[in-house]
């Protein structure tokens, strides 16, 4: 079928695709990060409008990536999609609400006679930039912490906690990735503002803020890596039986050196992006590429190692792997041909980005169609 790949190889292929899209989605979080920095970097209404409008030209690209990511999960790993979204629905509804109010805010903030007023929509943008990103970090952290679900013999999900996913907020280790993503999104936003804006005052503030957010990001990100490396992992043996094993995720990094190389490459690119941004060059692309590599390394570790990528803390044998959660061979094969369109979508994003940023955005670019 798809270039002669068998079922196991197709499952690996699709987990790589999902991991790549997850990394690209985190890169696009620079929009959310910028929304959280509006009041900090803008001291006047004109500066605030400048920041919101330069972000407003990009927020739809993030939605495109989000749809691609969700579609890939649904097509390739439907049991994961149904278990997570059908079981932990309170946390996913909260995330969805955060992204709905973002879209509404860009549409109505400057509309004449809007019911809620510009300040309310600006508050919505901040909620999306902070809470939305944080909750996604907590949700992804459950790939390592486990979730309270049980699958019956018909593969129907039963969630063992009334909070339906929000109970994960009771695990302080999940906060590590949540806050790491928040500060990473702000680093990306600072770098993007430095690259895209024709405003020396905002650029100087963004450079200072970039250093601050880097200092805040590092302990949370390093803490997250330390946590997953020393904790027990959800090991899956050759018969599909799940058990707890010490240092499982650390062993995966060591046994699969390409994952460690990818992670280190991500760290180097992030540092290079920070330096380039501070000296006034286009650091956003190096920083974004580093974020993509680091996220991919983490997701590939939990998916391609001898572990469950969506483990159950309530019933170990209900845990999901790329083997038992994937679609059929035929579905994966057909969808693999569809996945060949992904580079064209990414090319579209790159083309639109280049057209929009062909020149730096200045107050002169604000008009009656502003966000």
Residue pairs with C-beta under 8 A, 6 or more apart in sequence:
1 329
1 330
1 333
1 334
1 336
2 10
2 13
2 332
2 333
2 336
2 337
5 13
5 333
5 336
6 329
7 326
7 329
7 332
8 323
10 326
10 329
10 332
10 333
10 336
11 76
11 322
11 323
11 326
11 332
12 304
12 322
13 332
13 336
14 72
14 75
14 76
14 77
14 322
14 326
14 332
14 335
14 336
14 339
15 76
15 77
15 299
15 300
15 303
15 304
15 309
15 322
16 300
17 72
17 76
17 339
17 342
18 69
18 72
18 73
18 76
18 77
18 299
18 303
19 295
19 296
19 299
19 300
19 303
20 292
20 296
21 65
21 68
21 69
21 72
21 342
22 69
22 140
22 295
22 296
22 299
23 291
23 292
23 293
23 294
23 295
23 296
23 299
24 65
24 69
24 292
24 346
25 62
25 65
25 66
25 69
26 181
26 184
26 185
26 291
26 292
26 295
27 188
27 288
27 289
27 291
27 292
28 58
28 61
28 62
28 65
28 66
29 62
29 133
29 181
29 184
29 185
29 188
30 58
30 185
30 188
30 189
30 191
30 192
30 284
30 288
31 55
31 58
31 59
31 62
31 129
31 189
32 62
32 102
32 128
32 129
32 130
32 132
32 133
32 185
32 189
33 129
33 133
33 182
33 184
33 185
33 186
33 187
33 188
33 189
33 190
34 51
34 54
34 55
34 129
34 186
34 189
34 192
34 193
35 52
35 55
35 102
35 125
35 126
35 128
35 129
36 126
36 129
36 130
36 182
36 185
36 186
36 189
37 51
37 129
37 186
37 189
37 190
37 209
38 48
38 51
38 52
38 122
38 125
38 126
39 48
39 126
40 205
40 209
41 47
41 51
41 193
41 202
41 205
41 206
41 209
42 48
42 50
42 51
42 202
43 201
46 363
46 366
47 199
47 201
47 202
48 122
49 366
49 370
49 371
50 197
50 199
50 202
50 361
50 362
50 363
50 366
51 193
51 197
51 202
52 106
52 109
52 122
52 125
52 371
53 361
53 365
53 366
53 370
53 371
54 192
54 193
54 196
54 197
54 361
55 189
56 106
56 371
57 356
57 361
58 353
58 356
59 102
59 103
59 106
61 349
61 352
61 353
63 99
63 103
64 345
64 349
65 349
66 99
68 342
68 345
70 81
72 339
73 80
73 81
74 81
75 327
75 331
75 335
75 338
76 326
76 327
76 332
76 335
77 320
77 322
77 325
77 326
77 327
78 325
78 327
79 155
79 320
79 324
79 325
79 326
80 309
80 310
80 320
80 325
82 157
83 149
83 151
83 157
83 310
83 320
83 325
84 92
84 139
84 147
84 310
85 92
86 157
87 147
87 149
87 157
87 158
87 159
87 164
87 165
88 139
88 142
88 147
88 149
88 159
88 164
88 165
88 168
89 164
89 165
90 163
90 164
90 165
90 166
91 135
91 138
91 139
91 164
91 165
91 166
91 168
92 139
92 165
94 131
94 135
94 166
95 132
95 135
95 136
95 139
98 127
98 128
98 131
98 132
98 135
99 128
99 132
101 124
101 127
101 128
102 124
102 125
102 128
102 132
104 121
104 124
105 121
105 122
105 124
105 125
105 128
106 125
106 371
108 114
108 116
108 121
109 118
109 121
109 122
109 371
110 118
110 370
110 371
114 121
129 185
130 182
133 178
133 181
133 182
133 185
134 178
134 179
134 181
134 182
135 178
136 178
136 181
137 174
137 177
137 178
137 179
137 180
137 181
137 182
138 168
138 169
138 174
138 175
138 177
138 178
139 165
139 168
140 177
141 168
141 171
141 173
141 174
141 176
141 177
141 178
141 224
142 168
142 174
142 310
143 299
143 302
143 309
143 310
143 311
144 227
144 228
144 231
144 233
144 249
144 302
144 311
145 168
145 171
145 173
145 174
145 313
146 234
146 311
146 312
146 313
146 319
147 165
147 168
147 310
147 311
147 312
147 313
147 314
148 159
148 160
148 161
148 167
148 312
148 313
148 314
149 157
149 158
149 159
149 160
149 312
149 314
149 315
149 318
150 157
150 158
150 160
150 312
150 314
150 315
150 318
151 157
151 158
151 312
151 315
151 318
152 158
159 165
160 314
161 167
168 174
173 227
173 231
176 220
176 221
176 223
176 224
176 227
177 220
177 224
179 216
179 220
180 217
180 220
180 221
180 223
180 224
183 213
183 214
183 216
183 217
183 220
184 217
184 221
184 291
186 209
186 213
187 210
187 213
187 214
187 217
187 274
187 287
188 284
188 287
188 288
188 291
190 206
190 207
190 209
190 210
190 213
190 277
191 206
191 210
191 273
191 274
191 277
191 283
191 284
191 287
192 284
193 202
193 203
193 206
194 203
194 206
194 207
194 210
194 277
194 280
194 283
194 284
195 277
195 282
195 283
195 284
195 357
196 357
196 360
196 361
197 203
197 206
197 360
197 361
197 362
198 359
198 360
198 361
198 362
199 362
199 363
203 280
207 277
207 278
210 274
210 277
210 278
211 278
214 274
228 249
228 250
228 298
228 301
229 247
229 249
229 250
229 253
230 247
230 250
231 249
232 244
232 245
232 246
232 248
233 244
233 245
233 246
233 247
233 248
233 249
233 252
233 307
234 242
234 243
234 244
234 248
234 307
234 308
234 311
234 316
234 319
235 242
235 243
235 244
235 245
235 248
235 306
235 307
236 242
236 306
236 307
236 308
236 319
236 321
237 243
237 306
240 321
240 323
240 324
241 317
242 308
242 311
242 316
242 317
242 319
243 316
244 316
248 305
248 306
248 307
249 301
249 302
249 305
249 307
251 305
252 259
252 301
252 304
252 305
252 306
252 307
253 259
253 260
253 263
253 301
254 260
255 305
256 301
256 304
256 305
259 297
259 300
259 301
259 304
260 297
262 293
262 294
262 296
262 297
262 300
263 293
263 294
263 297
263 298
265 290
265 293
266 289
266 290
266 291
266 292
266 293
266 294
266 295
266 296
266 297
267 290
267 294
268 290
269 286
269 287
269 289
269 290
269 293
270 286
270 287
270 290
270 291
270 294
271 290
272 283
272 286
272 287
272 290
273 283
273 284
273 285
273 286
273 287
273 288
273 289
273 290
274 283
274 287
275 283
276 282
276 283
276 286
276 287
277 283
277 284
277 287
299 309
301 307
302 309
303 309
303 322
304 322
307 321
308 319
308 320
308 321
309 320
309 321
309 322
309 325
310 319
310 320
310 325
311 319
311 320
312 318
312 319
312 320
326 332
327 335
